[in-house]
Amino acid sequence: MNAFEPGDVPALRRELAEWIRDGRGLRFHARMSTTAGTMMGHPELDGHPGMMRAFAEMLCEQEARTLANATLYFVTAEMTEIVRTAAADMPAFPPDADDFPTPSGMIVYETPLVEYERSELTAVMIDGRIAYDPSDGREEIGVTACTWGPFDMAGDWKHGGVWMSFYRNRAEILAKTIDSRTREGLRRGHARLVPDNEYGIQFAGDEAGKARLQERLAETDQPGYTSYWAKHVLATLLLMQQPLVYERAEPIRRSLRRQLERAGLPTGDIRIVDARPRRYEPDEDAGPADEQHAGTDDVEESGRKLSVRFPVRGFWRNQWYPGRGVHRPKWIAPHWRGPDEAPIVHPERVRVLRHHPDQEAPHAQTHA
């Protein structure tokens, strides 16, 4: 599958905007919006053609506004792997507007941000033709891009919110397509980014509302839910604020800039999100990760001074931000604990499977 590059992002935005403007987006979303009633608060109207079209129109209008105002981001493969690892342990949390660096954005990942398997009871049909038939009844999905923009559910969300749309790489679908005519139809009918799903996030106005949303998010914190995908995007945005990550700007090439100007789209730089190279190599001198733990790494919680030096894996801390009056997950990067001159130890973990007398099935224990 062809991976995207930073220079592709402005063209991807232009292609999506054209796809919506020429009517292909409306036709696609109208066909796909079988649960439009539920999404708009009227589940009894699921599958109704009028509701499906109304929801498709809302999606297209929302995405057209978002694309027209989006700041462009590109995340390298190395940084994407860090995000995936960090997001696996990050607790889901209800975001607010300040958690997004810009009101509207489009972020493209060099490699899929989220990968999951979706059950398919029948062959995948596109335009009345079999596109591909999963041999094991499951379709592998890779989410590789996302857009976000302001959304208030036609005024029903009094504190506002954000709408996120998730996309797949068209090349991923084409690689599985078994019919040449269907393959050509896909190329004509879709931009290089193909919509897969959406997620609307309502901003909570008080602590009680945040607690209710937190509970719902915890229940859907798994790959099949779009709230889980949104959590990975939020993990990206949180990590962008930390020393682990740096941004660099890349200007849009001149020929593409003229095309964007004619289309009425912004021509600002692309923001590339990357991992700071060799920042946390174990054999290097103490860096920012060590400095933020200075004064505590040489002493255990019991107060005893450490006599060895050992690596600590990365973890999330629920950090209080007094300026915003909120708690937010903060990624504590992998670092060393213990005095610089102390002998290094590498704790090994052994998983032991043994039967517990109070349980019917065996269970695993971890020993350090």
Phi, psi and omega in degrees: 000136180285123178276150178279158177239163181307318182294347180283336193299313178300321179292324177297320177296316181297318180298317179296318179298318178293321179300322178285317186294324185271005174098347179296322180296317180297316180298318181296309183293327178295323177290325188273344190275057181290337179252031181299324180301313178299317181297332182255014174086012179229073184300337180293346181258011178304133178085353179288128184305319180296317179292321179298318180291320179298319179292320178298319178297318178298316179300314183293318178296317180297314183290325177297318178295316182299312182296324182293336185242005190287137164279138187262134179231147174227132183248124182292164180299318180298317180291324178299320178296322177296317179299314181300317180294315182292319183294333180300329181255355183282128177291143175294143180214151178283116183279167169230179188300327183290349178280351179255128185294334178219153180302322179230143181205158173227123184236128182241135182254140180295324174235158186305135178286318180228135175234134180206169178250132179247132180293135176233114183286333180227177176297151180282121182255134176229121180054039176080003180240153177287119178277308173199157185239102181301123184293329181256012178078013180228142180251127178275129185241139174234116179274119188238357179204159181208146169240155174218149179199162182300142182204134181229017179052054178054037177092352181289333179267096189293337178263004179082187181180194181218145177249129180243132176244137184247144187229151172252159174282122180305327181299329178297319180287318181298325182296336182262350187287131187261348183247126185295322179294320177296322180298316179293323178296323177296318180297320180285326189272349184223150169286177181293340171255126183250125179300139176245317181193177183221165177207125176258131182245117176272128178284129180279140183267346182214174183294324179296318178295321178296321180296319179295316179294322178301319180295318179293319180296322179296327181287336184246025183275066179208158194304332183286353184253140180291338175296328177291321177295318179299324179298323178293322176294318178296323176298321176301313183293325177291317180293332178298339183271001188246162183298340179301334192239148170225153178249145171224150183261140176234122181291153176285136181298151191301316183297319179288327180300319179296320178297318180294320178298318179295328180277357180075024180258154180299155181235027179290170181295159172271133178264115183263124181259122185221162175280138177292120189296138174054031184289324188236034177296129185301330187266010179265170178295164181301135180238198182303325180297325179284324183295326183287347177253008183303139179089348181238335186291335183272000184230132176284168179299333180287349181098351179284142179284134180288142180247002178227166179240131185214153181281146176241127180289159180294151179205164178263138174244139178278091189272137176270129178248097186298329180297328180258345181069035181223157167265138176220144175300134175237126183281121173264111187292159175306137183206179179255144171243147179108163182296148182301323186272356184286155177296144182271135175235147178240098181299136178254139179254134178238124179271122183250124178262114178219159181275134177259133186298336182270000181236150179283328183250154176298158176222159182260144173236150180248131178240134177267000000 
